[in-house]
């Protein structure tokens, strides 16, 4: 064999090994069932430590991003999750801390070769407006990217399916996963989501005050990610300010004793407290929830937390 042929054989062998490595890596990263990743665990207060609310629900190779508040797209990238590979976006409600990064998600995930070319949007009234407003405001920018860079409009101006929720509770299938929604009380129209597939279930609450409908909706879920804003003691604030904040926030967020009741009544295997501004005395919360009758695992959310049923 000549030197040139040996070199070609070595190159082919190396390329083959790289392909095998890539395929093996892809297979290893695809879960058998559900994986939940907390992308943003914060609340409307901007923080260098927490992105605003965002949760990635993955079932096998299908991904569902629930909310995308400020900082959530950067958080995705830090976790080596490519926004352009996520084609299912679901909004619990349209407060800025839950949708402010939509422009970055939509345009950033679409605007490069190999980016997103199909998009499914689900959310309350206003979801269509948010999407169209983005297209209208950035029309010149988007025209430039399509005409000069040569990117298709698919996944942006076409091949976009938008479902606005209207009923108190409804069920539909998206990407092979059954999704059930429940309208929950907050300051504006807000929905919780339940994902069911492969005999497992994941529930994302969105922001809410107490409702007797939530625990039956989330009953026996493997994982519940709940609005836990009132589970902290607000130690970062002065006592008088903390008391005022607690009193005001109880008009829009579920109280800690009510969280305990939800945990006991819904009885999930894993109970994740998110939408946080401070860290908390988790042992104190665990005792409260145990006293209420909850026996599962209680977890304090942080950005990048992965939960497997």
Steps between C-alpha positions, in 0.01 A plus 500: 500500500640838405550778753213700346262205523601439862429867578158479334421184697599670825283803420200279413550304822516819706186635335319172565600511868379861528165403351468206740589726792240759392230237458582337834497840669162586347354170613641546850343848525154380398309389812276194511218707650456839665774736615411839648761777502449825689625764257398798713402473867454869579218753507451858372797626703804500271786297641846391384435164667159407361339540160130581496257204487558239231481121509603251233295180492659233283342168407743281308615723212207747526546828686240738644610837638251636753547878527812697411553788740797735500833317491351164409655481151846574642432233763412249225827573323698462822341156534605412143137489389449647154188723485473431126436132571195577715186523288233491776449816708226518764410808705332480840412871481622824350682680779839627389692273735347206313529615137760780471754277323254391231658727239840343569349151493309560177756693294817361655380142468391552139756740355791277398553208262372191676274700730136432586274456193177405677344650810203404720378770739247440779376754752222729619344781302773733380731226373415580137547871567842444659616300199362743241635800690846346481470449124371854449754676720799316352374488140805676351742287702322180402485600132874560510571157646278326246613694194870552571593202716257274314295359787153356432197663660387155624479492879451875509239631254382160385484151652396659831202343678345710777245362746337748735335336799140593575350234731548455874644158422584335170718220365689452175800315360821674395803314365369169633446629855157549659472852641219604733449861604329653802414866537628616839433821696762775466486869406447421130393197296738221603526127431671202661622217276505124554711281270421126483691237303645156557314456828670808653378853559640849556306806619606865471278730704569847368431781750187445705309554818335204673230316311340167600518395134880486481570196723255272310649628172853415619407185698777239521726680252859383504623861507325826588679832447302747710492875552696507826547875538332505841703204629795727581527735797629805307809535717662720235248775589470706816231360734247777433551467123480120520166521685362741239619285209354184652163665559480638146628188324239281669249663265673334202708207630415190700591514872741254658233320709295466181807365320520237772136407442554472124803277556304271730188489284677457163762263645765524225819297524712815467384848597709787359470853640589762239427869421732596787674820607698361796635168611292345776519294815398185319491298823231732636292457186547124500369484858198712407423280199554178699265625771241559226540139384741521206750213485686564174822684419517880534756680284597867484540607137811661357601577143629184334330256739412174320223278636427148382183317611 
